[in-house]
């Protein structure tokens, strides 16, 4: 089996059903299949998978990453803080918006890992991404902190 690329994923030839699937299917795969079905809520899997996806994206700048998130309908991201130690990104209209509130639950680790893989590539440095807010926890949006790690 050959390795797939992100460009391969854009090759869609579905004449009747087109290029979209319902959000509830994606949520079901993520939150029932992976989050509830795998050990530790699937965190090891989603982090590994997300980083690999992020590394494969055709992005060259942070703005490209933000544009990808919105174009792919992951959410509407914006940088709300940036300095020499970290970047904070808020994501409005995230895939989890509207799900029942579960105190202290952070379910957007895949999206954070995609952000980590892509940002490490465009920044050309080691980073760590942590989800600090999530709609599912009752916050008004999802939020990620990107921290620069020592070289």
N, C-alpha and C positions, 0 to 999 in steps of 0.2 A: 504494500500500500504506500502510495506517495504521500508526502506532506502537503496539506492544503495551505493556501495563502489567503490573506484577506481579499485579494483580487478575485480568487476563485469563488468566494462567497457571494460576490456581486453578480455572478453568472447565473441568472435565473431564467428558466424557460417554462414557466407555468402559464399557459395560455388562458385558463379559466380563473384560477385563484390568485394570480398575480404575485406580488412581492411582499405581502404582509400576512401576519398571523395575529390573532387576537391577543391583547395584553393578558387576558386571563389564562391563556395557554402558557405564556412565558412565566407568569406568576406561579402557576401550578408546577411547572418544571422546577423552578427555583425554590419556592417556599414549601411545597409539599414533597416533591421528589428529592431535592438536595438537602434543604434545611431540616426537614423532619425525617428523611430517610437515611441520611448518612451520619456516621459518628461525628460528634462535636458540631452538630448542625451543618456539616459539610464544609466548615471553614477552611480546612486544609485543601480541599478540592477546589473550592471557589477562588481561593487566593492563587493557587498554582495556575488554574485555568485563566483567571482574569489577567494575571501578569503576562501570560503567553499571548493572550489576545491583544493586550495593550502594546506589547513589543512588536506585534505584527501590523499594527495600524499604519497607514500611509500618512503620518503626521510629521511635521518638521518644527512646529512651534507650539507653545502652550495654547495659543489661540486656535490652532488647528485641532487640538484635543477638545477644546470647548465646543468648537463648531461641529466636530464629529458627534459629541454627546447629544447635541440638539438635533442635528440632521438624522441621527439614528433613533431619535425619540426616546433616549435614555432619560433625559431631563434637560432642563434649561440651566446651565451652569454659569456662574460668574465669579471672578476673583474678587474677594472682599478685603483681602489683606495680603501683602507681599513685602518681605524684607529679606535680609541676607541669611536668615535662619529658617524661614518657613513661608508657605503660601497657604491661605485658607480659601477654599472654594465652596460656595453655596450652590446647591442644585435644587431649583424649584421644579415642580411638576414631575418629580421623580416617579419611577415605575411603581413605587409603593404607596403613593399618595392615594388616600381613600380607604386603605386597608384598616381593619379594626386596630385601635391603639392597644399595645401591650407594653406596659411600663418597662423601661430599661432594655427593650429589644432593639438591636441594631441589625437590620437585615440586608443592607446594601453593600455587603463586603465584596461581592463580585464586581460591582461598579467601581468601588475603591481600588480594587486590585487592577482593573483595566486602567484606571487613572495612574496607578503606580507604575505599571509597565510602560505605558506611553510616555509619562513625564520623565522617568529615568532615562528613556531613550533620547528625548528631545533636549533635556538638560545635561545629558552626558555625565551623570553623576549618580552616586548611590543616594537613594531617598527611602523614606518610609511614609506610608499613607495610613491614616487612621480616621475612621468614621467617627465624628464627634457628636453629630445630631442625626436623627432619623424621624421621618414622619410617623413611623410605627411606634416610636417612643413618645409620641405626642408633640414633637417639635413642629414648628411651622414650615420647615424644609429639611432636607438632608444637607449635611456639611462634612467636608473632609479637610484634614490638616495634612499638608505635605511638609515633612521635616527633612532638611538636608543632613545627611550623615557625614561623618568625617571621611576624608579621602585616604 
